[in-house]
Amino acid sequence: MVIFLEWMVALPESVSDYYDEQMETLQEETTMTYISSFERKAMEKGVAQGSLSILLKLLNHRFGELDQAALEKLHDASPEQLERWAENILDAQTLEEVLTLH
């Protein structure tokens, strides 16, 4: 649309620089960074790994060293499960309660 208007209307030289500055500012403000599906998946994976890392630290601090079964369950969990278990740690009295409460 802007290209069409520029083609139709010739601006006076006195406002041409101002118009160019304003258009550049508008483009910078409205340009959305494109994130590829690869980058999006990498970001999601990074968030999930961070959630797992924090949850493991909290569980180890609260309940001591975790057994292999608990570690496998944590590593196989979805990001949603990790989030739910992170909330459970606040009320649970045992590791089993953390990993089973909903």
Secondary structure, DSSP 8 states (H G I E B T S, - for coil): -HHHHHHH----HHHHHHHHHHHHHHHHHH------HHHHHHHHHHHHHHHHHHHHHHHHHHH-S--HHHHHHHHH--HHHHHHHHHHTTT-SSHHHHHH--
